[in-house]
């Protein structure tokens, strides 16, 4: 899954759940994409941070949230 596809998935999930905070939306995205993508995201997080913080699910959520926030911040540049 590319970063762009991840952002689209995040945006669609946010539209379906407007009252949730960003971390909860990231968790829903990880649940929706399934265990294979969860491990992919966790491994990307490991590669980026050079450490695995918490379990695979938590690490995948962190990756999704960090990717979305990074791309959101880059839009203004």
N, C-alpha and C positions, 0 to 999 in steps of 0.2 A: 504494500500500500504506500503510495507516495504521500508526501506531506500535504499536497493539494487535496488528495482524496480524503485524507484524515481530517482536514479542516472542513470539507464539505460534510462529512459524517458528523462532525462535532456541531456544525451549524444546524443541520437537520434535527439532531437530537435536542439541541437547545430550543428550536422552534416547537418541538413536541412537549417540552418541559420548561416553560418560561420561568417558573418560580424557583428553580434549583440554582445553587451556586455553581461556579465553574468546575470545581473539583468533583461535585456530584455528577455533573454532566460528563466529565471525562470518565468517571467510573461506569456510567451507563454505556458510553461508547465502547469501552473495553469489554463489557459484558456482551454487547451486541455483536462485536466482531468475532468472538469465539476464542477458544484456547490457543489455536495456532498463532493468530495475530497477537494475542496477549503476550505470548512468549517472544514473538518478533519485537514488539514494543519494549518489553523488558530487556531484551538483548541490546536493542539500540540505546536504551538508557544506560546500560552497563558500559557500552562502548563510549558514550558521551561523557559519563561521569567517572569512568574508570573504577566504579564500585557499584554493588547491588545493594540498594537501600531497602530493607524490608523484603517481603515476599514478591513473587513474580507479578501478582495482580497489582499491588501497591506501586511497584516500579513501573509497570505499564501505564497506570493512571498518571503517575508523575511525568512520564514521557509525553503522553497525549497533552496534558495541561501545559507543559513547558513548550511544546511545539506550537500549540495554538497561540500562546501568549507571545512567543518569539515572532511568529509570522504577523500577528496583529501589530506588534511594535514596529516591525519593519515596513509596514504599509505607509507610514508617514515619512519615510526617508526618501 
